[in-house]
Amino acid sequence: MGTNTATRPVRGQTTALPDHTPRLEYRTFTSTPLNILENGLCVDRRQVYATGRSNGDGLAGLPACRMAVRIAAISPRK
């Protein structure tokens, strides 16, 4: 019988896990490497693709759907 310390995610914020370790929000997890690559390399922003294997395809799918302005398409690996 413990107290549930987890909070509901709010857009743009992290959530606290029971041990108070912050959990990254998917937009931050995806946007940070994209920003670094786009700022450091010549990247055609119309041709950014995401892929994954197993659970990684789900990880690629969520940001791709919610960040369609930044990710052109996804292709799960089999």
Sequence and secondary structure as in RCSB ss.txt:
>XXXX:A:sequence
MGTNTATRPVRGQTTALPDHTPRLEYRTFTSTPLNILENGLCVDRRQVYATGRSNGDGLAGLPACRMAVRIAAIS
PRK
>XXXX:A:secstr
          TT  EE TT  EE  HHHHHHHHHHHHHHHS   GGG EE  BTHHHHHHHHHHHHTTTT  EE 
 B 
